[in-house]
Amino acid sequence: NTEQCVWGLQNQLWVNPNRRFALAMTIENTSVRLWHANRAVVFVSEAFDLQKERQRLVHALASFAYGNHAQLGWDPTVTRL
């Protein structure tokens, strides 16, 4: 799963030059990790248990769902020609 997630994040940045960073979430059994990749480095959170820390999971999902374009990694200063 780690290789697939990193590949997916890198692919998002490769095919979208107007992205500053990409975000992802992986869930394995009850373990959740959040990922942030920019063009230089990939950051990953420590795993947390989704059954014990439901509020943390809900906060992450709400941030992904309701974040504006800039908060989700899109660069508003870049436009496609």
CORJOBEL-V595501 format. One record per backbone hydrogen bond with DSSP energy under -1.0 kcal/mol. NH is the residue of the N-H (numbers start at 1). CO is the residue of the C=O. E is the energy in kcal/mol with one decimal. If there is no record, write none. Layout:
# CORJOBEL-V595501
NH CO E
NH CO E
This chain:
# CORJOBEL-V595501
5 1 -2.6
6 2 -2.6
7 3 -2.5
8 4 -2.5
9 5 -2.5
10 6 -2.6
11 7 -2.6
12 8 -2.1
13 9 -1.8
14 10 -2.3
15 11 -2.6
19 16 -1.6
20 73 -3.9
21 73 -1.0
22 37 -2.7
24 35 -1.9
26 33 -2.5
28 31 -2.7
31 28 -2.7
32 48 -2.8
33 26 -2.2
35 24 -2.9
36 43 -2.6
37 22 -2.7
38 41 -2.5
43 36 -3.7
45 34 -2.7
48 32 -2.0
50 30 -3.0
53 49 -2.5
57 53 -1.5
58 54 -2.7
59 55 -2.4
60 56 -2.0
61 57 -2.6
62 58 -2.6
63 59 -2.2
64 60 -2.2
65 61 -2.4
66 62 -2.8
67 63 -1.3
72 68 -1.5
73 70 -1.4
74 69 -2.5
75 18 -3.2
78 75 -1.4
